[in-house]
Amino acid sequence: MKRAVFIGRFAPFHKGHLSLMQKKIDEGIPLLILIRDTHYDSYSAEIRKRMIQACMKKLKVNAKIMIIDDVESFNYGRGVGYEVCEIEVIPELKKISATNIRNMIDEGDDSWKKLVAPGADKVLKDYLSRKGVVVWFTGLSCAGKTTIADAVSDTLRKKEIRCERLDGDILREHITKDLGFSKKDREKNLERATFIAKILARNGVVVLSSFITPYEFIRRKIRTELEKEATFIEVYVKASLETCKKRDYKGLYEKAEKGIIKNFTGISDPFEEPENADLILDTENKTVEECSEEVLRFIEKLKY
């Protein structure tokens, strides 16, 4: 069976994309639709595939949809044995832009629904309607916050669930490098992290935040702020100070005990154990896999 090939990002799949295929659809020619796996897009290749599948099913089109690696160029010599066509579409459809659609969605403008291809619109609507979740991992340095959050993130991505990681070390490297570790600066650091988490959650993302967050009053403040936009889950990643010291391959605890590092949580600055954690992970007696599964089960209860 010969098929007409179409290659694109299709992020998201809209009526302009469909119009490029319409002539072949009208002629009854089966389609082969290849989706470029552009990792920088806000919609994963799997979500785009589901949108196109839903559209083709609704229109009863014989179409095979595949995800391919991102394309650097399309090359051929004297001929590849296929007809290469430039397709003309009517101006009003040619104007439709996937970038504009993404901007409409970000701005809360529902008129994007008129531009997305039939069938694909429902897939995208269902995907966007999920309420955001913020999972806030708190605990001593080396308790296992980052490791567990990374494991949860890997599983969610495999399940095509939109998620983002916020991590204390990364945030300080790129966004809050102007702040130190005084109580005031820690609070400012967490305020910025909370703001980023809120923006992501507002757009239906599962946000996995791993920060020491040592003070109970700040944790309460973060919960109050984020519960306005999302489902908030506070996870206490629990390990004794002695265990954390043994895991510390960077030697931070040793430097803190020698006074080289100031205001270090657990040594020269207190860590207040959470009073109202939604989930407590005992990383001294459970594996990373067991802990990440507990978090995933908690998230799954929210119908993700």
Secondary structure, DSSP 8 states (H G I E B T S, - for coil): ---EEEEE--SS-BHHHHHHHHHHHHTT--EEEEEEE-TTSSS-HHHHHHHHHHHHHHHT--EEEEEEE--S----SS--SS--------HHHHT--HHHHHHHHHTT-GGGGGTB-TTHHHHHHHHHTS--EEEEEE-STTSSHHHHHHHHHHHHHHTT--EEEEEHHHHHHHT-TT--SSHHHHHHHHHHHHHHHHHHHHTT-EEEEE-----HHHHHHHHHHHTTTSEEEEEEEE--HHHHHHH-TT-HHHHHHTTSS-S-BTTTB-----SS-SEEEETTTS-HHHHHHHHHHHHHTTT-
